[in-house]
Amino acid sequence: MNDKEQAFISAWQKYHEKGKAVYLAGYALVYAAITAIITLLFRWGDAPIQDLLLTKEFLTRLVLFMLIGLIFAHFKWKTNENRYNEIKNNSGQRR
């Protein structure tokens, strides 16, 4: 196992211990926060912030990007789990 694989194993074990739900929620929140910030920056000055946050358009985007974040996180979780298991299995076979 090389240094890059060891670093991945070490980092991924921390995420794995926290669980898939926490991992997915983290990504969903990041995507939602990015959406909120970008929307507010483009609409700054159009209306009071409270009015911007409560529009149907904003809330729709927020939900949409949260779902996109969940989908991306799910596929990334699966990819990292497969890589983790592959590295673990290969390191066990080399011994």
Contacts in CASP RR format, 6 or more apart in sequence:
PFRMAT RR
TARGET T0000
AUTHOR 0000-0000-0000
METHOD contacts of the structure
MODEL  1
MNDKEQAFISAWQKYHEKGKAVYLAGYALVYAAITAIITLLFRWGDAPIQ
DLLLTKEFLTRLVLFMLIGLIFAHFKWKTNENRYNEIKNNSGQRR
1 9 0 8 1.000
1 87 0 8 1.000
1 90 0 8 1.000
1 91 0 8 1.000
1 94 0 8 1.000
5 87 0 8 1.000
5 91 0 8 1.000
8 83 0 8 1.000
8 84 0 8 1.000
8 87 0 8 1.000
9 84 0 8 1.000
9 87 0 8 1.000
9 88 0 8 1.000
12 80 0 8 1.000
12 83 0 8 1.000
12 84 0 8 1.000
13 84 0 8 1.000
15 23 0 8 1.000
15 80 0 8 1.000
16 81 0 8 1.000
16 84 0 8 1.000
20 77 0 8 1.000
23 73 0 8 1.000
23 77 0 8 1.000
24 70 0 8 1.000
24 73 0 8 1.000
24 74 0 8 1.000
24 77 0 8 1.000
26 73 0 8 1.000
27 69 0 8 1.000
27 70 0 8 1.000
27 72 0 8 1.000
27 73 0 8 1.000
27 76 0 8 1.000
28 66 0 8 1.000
28 67 0 8 1.000
28 69 0 8 1.000
28 70 0 8 1.000
28 73 0 8 1.000
29 66 0 8 1.000
30 69 0 8 1.000
31 65 0 8 1.000
31 66 0 8 1.000
31 68 0 8 1.000
31 69 0 8 1.000
31 72 0 8 1.000
32 62 0 8 1.000
32 65 0 8 1.000
32 66 0 8 1.000
34 65 0 8 1.000
35 61 0 8 1.000
35 62 0 8 1.000
35 64 0 8 1.000
35 65 0 8 1.000
36 53 0 8 1.000
36 58 0 8 1.000
36 62 0 8 1.000
39 52 0 8 1.000
39 58 0 8 1.000
39 61 0 8 1.000
40 49 0 8 1.000
40 52 0 8 1.000
43 52 0 8 1.000
46 52 0 8 1.000
52 58 0 8 1.000
END
